[in-house]
Each structure stands twice: as structure tokens, then as C-alpha cells.
Amino acid sequence: MAHRPLPALAAAGLVALALGIATPRQASAHWVQPPCDFITSGGFIFKDNGKRVNFGIHGGCKNGEFWGHVNIVDHEQNYHLSSVEITGYLYDPAYPNARDICGFADTNDDETVRFRVRLVDNGEPGRMDMMGFVIDRAGYPGDRFYGVTTRKLANGKGGGGNVQLHKANRSTSATTQMYALKEWEMCGDLNTPM
């Protein structure tokens, strides 16, 4: 699926849902983990002001392509983001339970944004699982989800839900071309949100 081009980027136009204004991307050792696995999640986080953000996110590799869907709703801002293309699925050996999903999404503000989400599965029943999110939105630094720190999902303050990292199976195959992609090719200039 081809993505719609993003509008021209304004200076410092990166909006980080998990960190505030994003900093320039630093090189890291991310790649698709062979054999490719997949991750699923659902739940909610509280912004610093106590308002709720719901999410349902899954991603990985399926049948030789990146696969997944990202759905995020900020109830305070009445802002809904729904992915239209998954462009990357990343693994960092320093964080073996974490996966990053990158792609493009449409919003109810009639715009297309680039996103990067990190999910961390720290075991069951999900009390220490984490979710963080960053979007690249032209010309709107800090206007959406600002101040939201990466949240543990069920610690009583950060939110609730579960992240589940699933083992590879016959359908979670990837191609040689996918393994050869660089981080910037999958995620643009977006840093990991943790």
C-alpha cells in the first residue's frame, strides 16, 4: 500500500507522544529479528493531566510483509489516529522484550502522520508492560499528547492493559529485503519513544 505524502515539515515539527519534543535521531542497533515474531497490545494510559488515551496496537511480519495496525484515541483532544501502512518492525538486542512498530496513519484531523510506537512485554499479567508513542506531525510541535511519559500499563497510575510478545510461527516470515532495511528507511527520523 502506498502512503500519502506528508506535508512539508516545519522546523522542530516533531511531536513526541511519549517524550515531548523529539530530538535528532541517533543511530541504534535495530533490525527485524529473524525469525520474525509479532506483538499485540491493548489498554489505556493516563496523560500527565490525568486524561485517558486508549490504544490497540499489534505488529510484526506476516507472509513476507510488515503487518499490523495502530489505533490510538486521545479522549481529551478528541484525536483519533488509525494506521494505514506499517513500514517497519524493529528489535533492539539491548531490550529483548521490546518491539518498535513504524508506519503511516490517518487522523480525524484529516492529515497523514508518520508514527513510531514501542511496546514492552515484561511478563504476565501485564503489570510492568509499557507503551510509548511518537508522531511526526508537520507544524504542530507539542500540541498532541504532550507531557505523556512512557507508561507502565497496570501500576495503578500509568494506565491498564496488556502487551503480549508472541513467538514466530509459519506465517511470520520475512524476506531478505526486509532484513536489509535500515532503521531510517522504516521509521524516518523518529526516535524510539523510550
N, C-alpha and C positions, 0 to 999 in steps of 0.2 A: 504494500500500500504506500503510495507516495504521500508525503506530508505537504501541507500548505506552507509556503514560506512565512517566516516570522517577519514582523515589521522591522524596520531599521532600528538597531539597538541604540538607546541613549547612553551617554556616559554613566557608568555606575548603575546601569539599569537592571541589575540582578537582584531578585527578591529571594531571600532565603527564608523558607518557612521554619526552618529549624535553627538557624544561626543568626538571623539579622542580615545585614548586607553581606553578600558573598565576597570573598577575597579572590585574587587571581588563582587560577587552578595550579596546583603543584603536582608534579609527576608522582605517580604511585604505582605499585605493582599489582594492578587489577587485570584480570583476564577471565574469560569464561572457563569454568572449572570442568575439565574433561574427566569422567563422562558428565555431561551437563545434568544438573538436578533441577528442582523447582521449589518455589516458596509460595505460601499462601498466608493471608492475614485478614483480620477484620477487627474493628473496635472503634475506640474514640480516644482522643486526647483532650486535655484542657489547655487552653492558651493561658498566658500569664495572668490575664484578667479574669480567668475562671470560665470563659465561654467555651463551648464544646465544638470540636471538629471531629466529624465521623469519617471513617475510611474503610474501604475494602480494596485490597491490593493483592495481586498474585502475578508471578512471572517466572520465566525460565526459558528453556529451549524445548520445542516440540517439533518433531518430524523435520529437522534441519532448518528451523527458523526460530527467531526470537518470538516468544509468546507471552501473553499476559494481559492484564487490564489494571488500571489505576483509577479509582473513584474516590474523590475527596470532597466533603461538603463542610464549609465554614458557615455555621448557622447564624452567627452574629453578623457577618458581612453578606449573607445570602449569596455566597460564592460557591459554584459547583464546577469541579474540574473532572473531566472524563477522558481517558486516553484514547487516541485514535491510531497510534503506532508505537510499538515497542522497538527501540533501536539498539538496546544493549542489556546484557545481564552480566554482572561482574562479581568477581570473588577476589578477596584480598587474603592471602595466607596469614597475615597478622591477626585477622578476625575470622576464624573458620566458621562461625555460626552466623555471619552477616552476609547478605547479598544486596547488591545495588541493582535497581531497575531504572533504565533510562528510556526516554521517548518523547513523543509529542502528544499534546492533549488540547481539546477544545474546552472552552469555558462558557458559562452562561452570560458572560460579558461580550460574547461574540468575538472571541480572539483565539489565536492558537499560541500555546506556550510550550517551551521545552522544559522537561522536568527530570529530576533525579531523586529517587527515594531509596532509603536504606532501611532494611528490615533485619532485626536480630532475634534469633530464636535461642533463648537462654534456658530452655528446658520447660517441662510441664509442671504446673498447669498454666504457665504463661505469666507469672508474677513479675519476672525480670525481663520479659521480652521488650523490645524497643522499636520505635518507628521515628524516622526523621525524614524531612522532605524539603526540597529546594526547587524553585521555579525561576525561569528566565523570562521576564515579562518586560517588554520594551517600555521605557519611560516612566515606570512606576516603582521607584526604589522604596521598599519598606512599607507598601500600603496594604499588603495582604499577609495575614498570619504573622505579623512582626512580633518579635518577642517570644515566640514559641520555641522553647528549648526541646531537644530530643527527649522523649518521654518514655519512662518505663510504664508499661501498659496497665499494670494492676497493683500499683504500690499504694493505692489509696488517694494519691494526689495527681499523678500524671495522667490517668485515664484507665481504660479497661479494654480487654480483648486478648487476642492470641496471635502469635506468629508461629508457623509450623514449616520447618525446612524438611523437604521430602527427598528421599533417595532417588537416584537415577533409575529409570526403567526403559523398556524398549522404545517408548515414544519420545523420550527426552534426548534424542540425538541432536548433534550439532554438526556443522560442516567445517572443513578445513578453513574456509574463508572466514567463518565466524571466529574461530580461534585466532586468526591472524589480525583481526581488527584491533586498533589502538583505542585506548580509553577515550581520547578526544573525539574519535570518529563515532563512538557510541553515545557520548554524553556531552559533546561540545565543551564549553569552558566551565561547566558546573562542577564544583567540588562535591565530594561526598558530604552528606549532611551530618556526619558525626566525626 
